[in-house]
Amino acid sequence: MPLTHLDLAGHPRPQLVRDPDWRDLGGPWQFAYDDTDRGRAERWMEPDTTSPYTATVTVPYPPESKASGIGDSSHHPVLWYRRSVEVTAPPAGRRLLVHFGAVDHRAEVWLNGRPVGYHEGGHTPFTCDLTDAVEPGGEQVLVVRAEDQPLDVTQPRGKQDWRDAPHVIWYHRTSGIWQPVWLEEVPDLHVTTLHWTPDVAHARVRCALRLSRWPGCAVRVDVALRLGERLLAEQRVLADERETVFEIAVPALRHAQDLDALLWSPDHPHLVDATVTLTDAGAAEGDGGAALDRLTSYLGLRDIGWEEGGFQLNHKPCFLRFALQQGYWPDSHLAATADELRRDAELAKEAGLNGLRVHQKLEDPRFLYWADRLGLMLWTEMPSAFAFGTTTVERVLSEWTEAVSRDLSHPSIVAWVPVNESWGTPNPAHVPEQRHFMDALYHLTKALDPSRPTVSNDGWEISAADIWGVHDYTQRADILRERYGHASLRSGEFTDPWPGAKRLLLSGVRHQGQPVVLSEFGGTTFEPAEGEEWFGYDTVASPEDYAERLDCLVAAAVDSPLAGFCFTQLTDTEQETNGLFTADRRPKIPLPDLRTILTRPRRG
């Protein structure tokens, strides 16, 4: 029986899965700090070099975290990891790969002292081919050097603090390996990238795949799409280049009265199972030929749109009820187990939200799987650098391109956000090159994925954008109603173009039907105890006061012509204690009351 999307939970790459199973390399690794950066000169990558590795770290938790077994949050810019792996060389025609979900920020990898890979970008995956470095005997030594300069503000770092201790809205760092590491044996010619782009209006799906190398001769690509036991489409194409793009007709989508049984939405998150098989196109007539590669994937059939100030899902109005999601855990920082990732998606749904704005983090694909499966819309945001310059431009462009490629096929993602609150571009109103960079990120994103809206700079100083995201932390519902309750808002008119410290629109920006979303607001916290570290935008004395404040603020957003809201935030995060839930995922008010507030019906 082929795998289905229900079998993919917990897989580190749930939209590109092969059988047999992958091998998890998480767990204890030997570990060493290298504060004077002498490890390369002293050949710490050599398999017989063990003396520097005096500590043990639990991968994939960052060494700053308690869960890693290290728990040292001070500045250590260079980290070394080492472990033995029992593995033999793959047979002829096969390759042995090691995949890294994310290593912050720069990684070098050796097997048995031989270099096998390098990657820069702390939030995106990379793969190393180990095949030619495997030695006889079974036991191999895998070494990783990670470099994460705490004071480098041209490095995309999101909410990771550059100071020794967390302050204001920045948190403990997440350095080194912080997403799964895993082994996989693959055919020599195999699929490395697989993208699905649905087009419901035209009853089709675009499939784009990339091969590990130029095939040399044509190969057959067979694709089958199924919804449960129902076969939706089968197609065969020839691939004679490294990249192949083709359209798959889905006739069932032409039945306009039966779409609810097919389409992905928060209320009905239908997922379509996909199988992709590569075979030799040169096989003799009547001979199916041995499969070169076979994999399982999934997709969701849905369209995203926007017009006349409204957001649309599947060509119908859709009001966004979001919370800001930091994706942070007290004991493990940005890293999490598969169960913890699932639980956050479940909490958002239980609270009555239909989406999350994943903030300053590229979330683990295992979380995206649960958002896909449970029906949770997501805005995906690039972790920001803090200083503008050539190095920032190069790093953000490279890592953001990898991020969009990694996540393009997830139906839950309904918007891309390459910049937040002008971080990394602090003066786009006065420095033309910074505005050019923001606009370039918008156009780059649209070139990579024209199917979704892009929010080039969320919060203020809006330039090129398909959605106008506004951040407004006033605690007075009457002011929110005054600013966003007027009908002309749907035409892009603001009664207060400066609700915060910066203007909402840059010069020359004109409304062209973009929805306006209150993409950060609220931020209320309980009054802290004496001496307690905290950050929020206002305090209340009790759960009852909190419920009243939340109800008033949400009502002001829901009763307005806004296209949606995003409340700050889903969970408390270190000293930023303004979550709907505590850091250990307990609701601040009874869950039924929270759900009633967040699902308040719209008027009219």
C-alpha positions as CSV (number, residue, x, y, z in Angstrom):
1,M,0.0,0.0,0.0
2,P,1.4,3.5,-0.8
3,L,1.9,5.9,2.0
4,T,-0.7,8.6,2.5
5,H,-0.5,12.0,4.2
6,L,-1.7,10.4,7.4
7,D,1.5,8.3,7.5
8,L,3.8,11.4,7.2
9,A,3.3,12.9,10.7
10,G,6.7,13.3,12.4
11,H,8.7,12.9,9.2
12,P,11.2,15.8,9.0
13,R,10.3,16.5,5.4
14,P,6.6,15.5,5.2
15,Q,6.0,16.5,1.6
16,L,8.8,14.5,0.1
17,V,9.0,11.0,1.7
18,R,10.6,7.8,0.5
19,D,10.2,4.2,1.6
20,P,12.1,2.6,3.4
21,D,12.2,4.7,6.5
22,W,14.6,7.5,7.2
23,R,17.1,7.2,10.1
24,D,17.0,9.8,12.8
25,L,20.4,11.1,14.1
26,G,18.9,13.0,17.0
27,G,20.1,12.3,20.5
28,P,23.5,12.6,22.2
29,W,26.4,14.0,20.3
30,Q,29.9,14.9,21.5
31,F,30.2,18.6,21.8
32,A,32.8,21.4,22.2
33,Y,32.9,25.2,22.3
34,D,35.7,26.8,20.2
35,D,35.7,30.4,21.4
36,T,39.2,31.1,20.0
37,D,38.3,29.4,16.7
38,R,41.3,27.0,16.7
39,G,39.4,23.9,15.8
40,R,40.2,23.9,12.1
41,A,43.9,24.5,12.6
42,E,44.0,21.7,15.2
43,R,42.0,19.4,12.9
44,W,39.0,18.7,15.2
45,M,37.2,17.2,12.2
46,E,39.6,14.2,12.0
47,P,37.9,11.0,13.2
48,D,40.7,10.2,15.7
49,T,40.4,13.7,17.4
50,T,38.3,13.3,20.5
51,S,40.0,15.3,23.3
52,P,38.3,18.7,22.6
53,Y,34.8,17.1,22.8
54,T,34.4,17.2,26.6
55,A,30.6,17.7,26.7
56,T,27.5,16.0,25.4
57,V,24.7,17.8,23.7
58,T,21.2,16.4,22.8
59,V,20.5,17.1,19.2
60,P,18.5,18.9,17.8
61,Y,18.3,21.3,20.8
62,P,20.4,24.4,20.9
63,P,23.2,24.5,23.5
64,E,21.7,27.6,25.0
65,S,18.6,25.6,26.0
66,K,18.0,23.3,29.1
67,A,16.7,20.5,26.8
68,S,20.2,20.3,25.1
69,G,21.8,19.2,28.4
70,I,24.2,22.2,28.1
71,G,22.1,25.2,29.1
72,D,24.8,27.8,28.5
73,S,23.3,31.0,27.1
74,S,26.6,33.1,27.0
75,H,28.3,34.1,23.8
76,H,30.0,31.1,22.1
77,P,30.4,31.9,18.4
78,V,31.8,28.5,17.2
79,L,30.4,25.1,18.1
80,W,31.6,21.6,17.2
81,Y,29.5,18.4,17.1
82,R,30.8,14.9,16.7
83,R,29.2,11.4,16.6
84,S,29.8,7.9,15.4
85,V,27.3,6.4,12.9
86,E,27.1,2.7,12.1
87,V,26.5,2.6,8.3
88,T,28.0,0.9,5.3
89,A,28.5,2.2,1.8
90,P,25.4,2.0,-0.3
91,P,25.3,-0.4,-3.3
92,A,26.2,0.7,-6.8
93,G,23.6,3.2,-8.1
94,R,22.6,4.4,-4.7
95,R,23.7,7.4,-2.6
96,L,23.8,8.0,1.1
97,L,22.6,11.5,2.2
98,V,22.5,13.3,5.5
99,H,19.9,16.0,5.8
100,F,20.0,19.0,8.3
101,G,16.7,20.7,8.9
102,A,18.4,23.9,10.2
103,V,21.8,24.8,11.6
104,D,22.2,28.4,12.8
105,H,24.0,30.1,11.2
106,R,26.9,28.7,9.1
107,A,27.7,25.0,8.9
108,E,30.6,22.8,7.7
109,V,30.3,19.0,7.6
110,W,32.9,16.3,7.5
111,L,32.6,12.5,7.4
112,N,35.7,10.6,8.4
113,G,37.7,13.8,8.1
114,R,36.6,14.5,4.5
115,P,34.6,17.6,3.8
116,V,31.1,16.7,2.5
117,G,29.1,19.9,2.8
118,Y,28.8,23.6,3.6
119,H,25.7,25.8,4.1
120,E,25.0,29.4,5.3
121,G,21.6,30.4,6.5
122,G,20.4,29.4,10.0
123,H,16.7,28.7,9.2
124,T,16.7,26.6,6.0
125,P,17.7,23.0,5.2
126,F,20.6,21.5,3.4
127,T,21.8,18.1,2.4
128,C,25.3,16.5,2.2
129,D,26.2,13.4,0.1
130,L,28.2,11.1,2.3
131,T,28.7,8.3,-0.3
132,D,32.3,8.8,-1.4
133,A,33.4,9.4,2.2
134,V,32.1,6.2,3.7
135,E,34.9,3.9,4.8
136,P,34.9,0.1,5.2
137,G,34.1,-1.3,8.6
138,G,30.7,0.2,9.4
139,E,31.6,2.9,11.9
140,Q,31.8,6.4,10.5
141,V,32.5,9.7,12.2
142,L,30.3,12.7,11.4
143,V,31.5,16.1,12.5
144,V,29.7,19.5,12.2
145,R,31.2,22.9,12.8
146,A,28.6,25.6,13.4
147,E,29.4,29.3,13.5
148,D,26.8,31.8,14.9
149,Q,28.3,35.2,15.7
150,P,26.0,36.7,18.4
151,L,27.0,40.3,17.6
152,D,26.7,40.1,13.8
153,V,23.5,42.1,13.1
154,T,23.8,41.6,9.3
155,Q,22.9,37.9,10.0
156,P,19.2,37.0,9.8
157,R,18.4,36.3,13.4
158,G,14.8,37.2,14.1
159,K,14.1,37.5,17.8
160,Q,17.4,36.1,18.9
161,D,19.0,38.6,21.3
162,W,22.5,39.9,20.7
163,R,22.9,40.8,24.4
164,D,23.9,38.3,27.1
165,A,20.4,38.3,28.6
166,P,17.0,38.6,26.9
167,H,15.5,42.1,26.9
168,V,12.3,43.7,25.7
169,I,11.0,41.5,22.8
170,W,14.2,39.6,22.2
171,Y,14.9,36.1,23.6
172,H,17.7,33.6,24.2
173,R,19.6,32.6,21.2
174,T,19.2,29.3,19.3
175,S,22.7,28.4,17.9
176,G,23.9,25.4,16.1
177,I,21.7,22.4,15.2
178,W,18.1,23.0,16.1
179,Q,16.0,21.0,13.6
180,P,16.2,17.2,12.8
181,V,19.3,15.5,11.4
182,W,18.6,12.4,9.5
183,L,20.1,9.8,7.1
184,E,18.4,8.6,3.9
185,E,19.6,6.3,1.1
186,V,18.4,7.3,-2.3
187,P,18.9,6.3,-6.0
188,D,21.7,8.0,-7.8
189,L,19.1,9.8,-9.9
190,H,16.3,11.1,-7.6
191,V,14.0,14.0,-7.0
192,T,15.4,16.7,-4.8
193,T,12.6,19.3,-5.0
194,L,8.9,18.9,-5.5
195,H,6.4,21.7,-5.7
196,W,2.7,21.7,-6.0
197,T,0.7,24.8,-7.1
198,P,-3.1,24.4,-7.3
199,D,-5.2,26.4,-9.7
200,V,-8.8,25.7,-8.7
201,A,-10.3,28.2,-11.1
202,H,-8.8,26.3,-14.1
203,A,-9.2,22.8,-12.6
204,R,-5.6,21.9,-12.5
205,V,-2.4,21.5,-10.5
206,R,1.1,22.6,-11.5
207,C,3.8,20.1,-10.6
208,A,7.5,21.2,-10.7
209,L,10.3,18.9,-9.8
210,R,14.1,19.0,-9.8
211,L,16.4,16.0,-10.2
212,S,19.6,15.4,-8.4
213,R,21.5,15.7,-11.7
214,W,21.0,16.1,-15.5
215,P,19.4,12.7,-16.4
216,G,21.4,12.2,-19.6
217,C,18.4,10.5,-21.2
218,A,14.7,10.9,-20.8
219,V,12.9,9.4,-17.8
220,R,9.2,8.9,-17.2
221,V,7.5,10.7,-14.4
222,D,4.2,9.2,-13.3
223,V,2.0,11.2,-10.9
224,A,-1.2,10.0,-9.3
225,L,-3.4,12.2,-7.1
226,R,-5.9,10.7,-4.7
227,L,-8.4,12.0,-2.2
228,G,-8.8,9.0,0.1
229,E,-9.8,6.1,-2.2
230,R,-10.9,8.5,-5.0
231,L,-8.5,8.8,-7.9
232,L,-8.5,12.4,-9.0
233,A,-5.8,12.4,-11.7
234,E,-3.0,10.4,-13.3
235,Q,-0.4,11.8,-15.6
236,R,2.8,10.7,-17.3
237,V,5.4,13.1,-18.7
238,L,8.9,12.8,-19.9
239,A,11.8,14.5,-18.1
240,D,14.9,15.0,-20.2
241,E,16.2,18.0,-18.2
242,R,17.1,18.6,-14.6
243,E,13.9,20.6,-14.0
244,T,10.5,19.7,-15.3
245,V,7.3,21.7,-14.9
246,F,3.9,20.4,-16.1
247,E,0.1,20.9,-15.5
248,I,-2.1,18.1,-14.2
249,A,-5.8,18.4,-15.1
250,V,-8.1,17.6,-12.2
251,P,-11.5,17.1,-13.8
252,A,-13.4,16.8,-10.5
253,L,-12.7,20.5,-9.9
254,R,-14.9,21.4,-12.8
255,H,-18.0,20.3,-10.9
256,A,-18.8,23.6,-9.3
257,Q,-21.4,22.2,-6.9
258,D,-19.1,19.5,-5.4
259,L,-16.1,21.7,-4.5
260,D,-16.6,21.6,-0.8
261,A,-15.7,17.9,-0.9
262,L,-12.4,18.6,-2.6
263,L,-11.1,22.0,-1.4
264,W,-8.8,22.8,1.5
265,S,-10.0,25.3,4.0
266,P,-9.9,25.8,7.8
267,D,-13.3,24.2,8.1
268,H,-12.6,21.4,5.7
269,P,-8.8,20.8,5.4
270,H,-9.0,18.1,2.7
271,L,-5.5,16.9,1.7
272,V,-4.8,15.1,-1.6
273,D,-2.3,12.2,-1.5
274,A,0.3,12.3,-4.3
275,T,2.7,9.6,-5.5
276,V,5.5,10.3,-7.9
277,T,7.5,7.6,-9.7
278,L,10.5,7.9,-12.0
279,T,11.3,5.1,-14.4
280,D,13.7,4.6,-17.3
281,A,12.0,5.9,-20.5
282,G,14.4,3.8,-22.6
283,A,13.0,0.5,-21.3
284,A,11.9,-2.0,-23.9
285,E,8.3,-1.7,-25.3
286,G,5.9,-3.4,-22.9
287,D,8.5,-3.4,-20.1
288,G,7.6,-1.0,-17.3
289,G,11.2,-0.8,-16.2
290,A,12.6,-0.7,-12.7
291,A,11.6,2.4,-10.7
292,L,14.5,4.9,-10.5
293,D,12.8,6.8,-7.6
294,R,9.5,6.6,-5.9
295,L,8.1,9.0,-3.3
296,T,5.0,10.1,-1.5
297,S,3.7,13.7,-1.1
298,Y,0.5,15.6,-0.5
299,L,-1.1,18.9,-1.4
300,G,-4.2,20.9,-0.8
301,L,-6.5,22.2,-3.5
302,R,-7.3,25.9,-2.8
303,D,-6.9,29.3,-4.3
304,I,-5.9,32.5,-2.5
305,G,-7.1,35.9,-3.7
306,W,-7.7,39.5,-2.7
307,E,-9.8,42.3,-4.2
308,E,-11.8,45.4,-3.2
309,G,-10.2,45.4,0.2
310,G,-11.1,41.8,1.1
311,F,-9.1,38.6,1.5
312,Q,-10.5,35.6,-0.4
313,L,-10.1,31.8,0.1
314,N,-11.4,29.7,-2.8
315,H,-13.0,32.8,-4.3
316,K,-15.0,33.5,-1.2
317,P,-14.6,36.2,1.4
318,C,-12.5,35.0,4.4
319,F,-12.0,37.0,7.5
320,L,-8.6,36.3,9.1
321,R,-8.7,35.5,12.9
322,F,-5.0,35.1,13.7
323,A,-2.6,35.3,16.6
324,L,1.1,36.0,16.5
325,Q,3.1,32.8,16.8
326,Q,6.7,33.0,18.1
327,G,7.2,29.2,18.1
328,Y,9.3,29.3,21.3
329,W,9.5,26.9,24.2
330,P,11.0,27.6,27.6
331,D,13.2,24.5,27.8
332,S,14.2,24.2,24.1
333,H,13.9,27.8,22.6
334,L,13.1,27.6,18.8
335,A,13.4,23.8,18.7
336,A,10.5,21.5,19.5
337,T,9.4,17.9,19.4
338,A,6.9,16.7,16.8
339,D,4.3,16.4,19.6
340,E,4.9,20.0,20.8
341,L,4.6,21.3,17.3
342,R,1.3,19.5,16.8
343,R,0.0,20.8,20.2
344,D,0.6,24.4,19.2
345,A,-1.5,24.0,16.0
346,E,-4.2,22.2,18.0
347,L,-4.3,25.0,20.6
348,A,-4.8,27.7,17.9
349,K,-7.7,25.7,16.5
350,E,-9.2,25.0,19.9
351,A,-9.1,28.8,20.7
352,G,-11.2,29.5,17.6
353,L,-8.4,31.0,15.5
354,N,-8.3,30.1,11.8
355,G,-4.6,31.1,11.4
356,L,-1.3,32.2,12.8
357,R,1.3,34.8,11.7
358,V,4.5,32.9,12.3
359,H,6.7,35.7,13.5
360,Q,10.5,36.0,12.9
361,K,10.9,32.3,12.4
362,L,10.8,29.8,9.6
363,E,8.8,27.1,11.3
364,D,9.7,23.4,11.3
365,P,8.0,21.6,8.4
366,R,6.5,19.2,11.0
367,F,4.5,22.1,12.3
368,L,3.5,23.1,8.7
369,Y,2.2,19.5,8.3
370,W,-0.2,19.9,11.2
371,A,-1.3,23.3,10.0
372,D,-2.1,21.7,6.7
373,R,-3.9,18.7,8.3
374,L,-5.9,20.6,10.9
375,G,-6.8,23.6,8.7
376,L,-4.7,26.5,10.0
377,M,-3.8,29.4,7.7
378,L,-0.3,30.8,8.1
379,W,1.7,33.9,7.2
380,T,5.3,32.9,6.8
381,E,7.8,35.6,7.8
382,M,11.6,35.8,7.2
383,P,13.7,36.3,10.3
384,S,15.2,39.7,10.0
385,A,18.7,41.1,10.2
386,F,19.1,44.4,12.0
387,A,21.5,46.4,10.0
388,F,21.3,47.3,6.3
389,G,24.1,46.7,3.9
390,T,25.4,44.6,1.1
391,T,26.0,41.6,3.4
392,T,22.4,41.8,4.7
393,V,21.1,42.0,1.1
394,E,23.1,38.9,0.0
395,R,22.1,36.9,3.1
396,V,18.4,37.7,3.1
397,L,18.0,37.1,-0.6
398,S,19.7,33.7,-0.5
399,E,17.9,32.4,2.6
400,W,14.5,33.8,1.7
401,T,14.7,32.1,-1.7
402,E,15.5,28.8,0.1
403,A,12.6,29.4,2.5
404,V,10.0,29.9,-0.2
405,S,11.3,26.9,-2.1
406,R,11.1,24.7,1.0
407,D,7.5,25.7,1.9
408,L,5.9,26.6,-1.4
409,S,3.7,23.5,-1.5
410,H,2.0,23.8,1.9
411,P,-1.7,24.7,1.5
412,S,-1.7,26.3,5.0
413,I,0.6,29.1,3.9
414,V,-1.5,31.9,2.5
415,A,0.9,34.9,2.6
416,W,4.6,35.6,2.5
417,V,6.2,38.3,4.7
418,P,9.9,39.0,3.8
419,V,10.2,42.1,6.1
420,N,8.7,43.0,9.4
421,E,8.5,46.6,10.8
422,S,11.4,47.8,8.6
423,W,13.8,45.6,10.5
424,G,17.0,45.4,8.5
425,T,15.7,48.4,6.4
426,P,15.3,51.0,9.2
427,N,14.9,54.1,7.0
428,P,13.1,53.2,3.7
429,A,11.4,56.6,3.6
430,H,14.7,58.4,3.4
431,V,17.3,55.9,2.1
432,P,16.2,54.9,-1.5
433,E,18.4,51.7,-1.5
434,Q,16.5,50.3,1.5
435,R,13.1,50.9,-0.2
436,H,14.5,49.3,-3.4
437,F,15.5,46.3,-1.3
438,M,12.1,45.9,0.2
439,D,10.4,46.2,-3.2
440,A,12.9,43.8,-4.7
441,L,12.0,41.2,-2.0
442,Y,8.4,41.7,-2.9
443,H,9.0,41.1,-6.6
444,L,11.4,38.2,-6.0
445,T,8.7,36.5,-3.9
446,K,6.1,37.1,-6.6
447,A,8.6,35.6,-9.2
448,L,9.1,32.5,-7.0
449,D,5.4,32.1,-6.2
450,P,2.8,34.3,-7.9
451,S,-0.1,32.3,-6.3
452,R,0.0,34.0,-2.9
453,P,-0.1,37.5,-1.6
454,T,3.2,39.0,-0.4
455,V,3.5,41.6,2.4
456,S,6.8,43.2,1.7
457,N,7.0,45.1,5.0
458,D,4.4,44.3,7.6
459,G,3.4,46.9,10.2
460,W,4.2,50.2,8.6
461,E,6.2,52.0,5.9
462,I,4.3,50.0,3.4
463,S,5.5,50.0,-0.2
464,A,4.9,47.2,-2.7
465,A,2.4,44.8,-1.1
466,D,-0.7,42.7,-1.8
467,I,-1.9,43.1,1.8
468,W,-1.5,46.2,4.0
469,G,-0.6,44.9,7.4
470,V,-0.9,47.5,10.2
471,H,0.5,47.3,13.7
472,D,-1.4,49.2,16.4
473,Y,-1.0,48.5,20.1
474,T,-3.5,51.0,21.4
475,Q,-5.4,49.5,24.3
476,R,-8.5,51.5,23.7
477,A,-11.2,49.9,21.6
478,D,-12.8,53.3,20.9
479,I,-9.6,54.4,19.2
480,L,-9.4,51.2,17.1
481,R,-13.0,51.8,16.0
482,E,-12.2,55.4,15.1
483,R,-9.1,54.4,13.1
484,Y,-10.4,51.3,11.3
485,G,-14.2,51.4,11.6
486,H,-14.9,53.7,8.7
487,A,-16.1,52.3,5.3
488,S,-13.4,54.1,3.4
489,L,-10.8,51.8,4.9
490,R,-11.7,49.3,2.2
491,S,-10.4,51.9,-0.3
492,G,-7.1,52.2,1.6
493,E,-7.9,55.5,3.4
494,F,-6.5,55.9,7.0
495,T,-7.9,58.5,9.4
496,D,-4.6,58.3,11.3
497,P,-1.6,57.5,9.0
498,W,0.7,57.5,12.0
499,P,-0.9,55.2,14.7
500,G,2.7,54.4,15.8
501,A,6.1,55.9,15.6
502,K,6.3,55.4,11.8
503,R,4.0,56.3,8.9
504,L,1.9,53.5,7.4
505,L,2.4,54.3,3.7
506,L,5.6,55.3,2.0
507,S,5.3,58.2,-0.6
508,G,3.6,57.3,-3.9
509,V,1.9,54.2,-2.6
510,R,-1.7,53.9,-4.0
511,H,-4.4,51.5,-3.0
512,Q,-5.2,48.9,-5.7
513,G,-7.7,46.7,-3.8
514,Q,-5.4,45.4,-1.1
515,P,-7.0,44.2,2.1
516,V,-6.1,46.0,5.3
517,V,-5.3,43.6,8.1
518,L,-4.6,44.6,11.7
519,S,-1.6,42.3,11.8
520,E,-0.5,43.1,15.3
521,F,-2.6,44.5,18.1
522,G,-3.5,43.8,21.7
523,G,-0.4,42.7,23.7
524,T,-2.1,42.9,27.1
525,T,-0.5,41.2,30.0
526,F,-1.2,40.6,33.7
527,E,0.3,42.9,36.3
528,P,3.7,41.4,37.1
529,A,4.8,40.5,40.6
530,E,7.3,42.8,42.2
531,G,10.7,42.2,40.6
532,E,9.4,40.1,37.8
533,E,10.8,40.7,34.4
534,W,8.1,41.3,31.9
535,F,7.2,43.1,28.6
536,G,3.7,43.9,27.3
537,Y,1.8,46.9,26.0
538,D,-0.5,47.3,29.0
539,T,-1.4,45.4,32.1
540,V,-4.7,44.2,33.7
541,A,-5.2,43.0,37.3
542,S,-7.2,39.8,36.8
543,P,-8.4,37.1,34.3
544,E,-11.8,38.9,34.3
545,D,-10.2,42.2,33.3
546,Y,-8.2,40.3,30.7
547,A,-11.3,38.8,29.2
548,E,-13.0,42.2,29.1
549,R,-10.0,43.9,27.4
550,L,-9.6,41.1,24.9
551,D,-13.4,41.1,24.1
552,C,-13.4,44.9,23.5
553,L,-10.3,44.9,21.3
554,V,-11.4,41.9,19.2
555,A,-14.9,43.3,18.9
556,A,-13.5,46.6,17.5
557,A,-11.5,44.6,14.9
558,V,-14.4,42.3,13.9
559,D,-16.9,45.1,13.6
560,S,-14.7,47.1,11.2
561,P,-14.1,46.8,7.4
562,L,-10.7,45.2,8.2
563,A,-9.9,42.0,6.4
564,G,-8.7,40.4,9.5
565,F,-6.7,40.7,12.8
566,C,-3.7,39.1,14.4
567,F,-3.6,39.3,18.2
568,T,-0.3,39.5,20.0
569,Q,0.3,36.7,20.8
570,L,-0.5,33.0,21.1
571,T,1.8,32.1,24.0
572,D,3.9,34.0,26.5
573,T,7.5,34.0,25.4
574,E,10.2,34.5,28.1
575,Q,9.7,38.0,29.5
576,E,7.1,38.9,26.8
577,T,4.1,37.8,28.8
578,N,1.3,38.9,26.6
579,G,0.1,35.5,25.3
580,L,-3.4,34.1,25.1
581,F,-1.7,31.1,26.7
582,T,1.1,30.9,29.2
583,A,4.5,29.7,28.1
584,D,3.6,26.1,29.2
585,R,0.4,26.4,27.0
586,R,-2.3,27.0,29.6
587,P,-5.1,29.4,28.6
588,K,-5.2,32.8,30.5
589,I,-8.9,32.5,30.7
590,P,-11.2,29.5,30.3
591,L,-10.8,28.1,26.9
592,P,-14.6,28.2,26.1
593,D,-14.6,31.9,26.9
594,L,-11.5,32.5,24.8
595,R,-13.1,30.7,21.9
596,T,-16.3,32.8,22.2
597,I,-14.4,36.0,22.1
598,L,-12.2,35.1,19.1
599,T,-15.0,33.7,17.1
600,R,-17.3,36.7,17.6
601,P,-19.6,36.9,14.4
602,R,-19.1,39.9,12.1
603,R,-21.9,42.4,11.9
604,G,-23.8,42.7,8.6
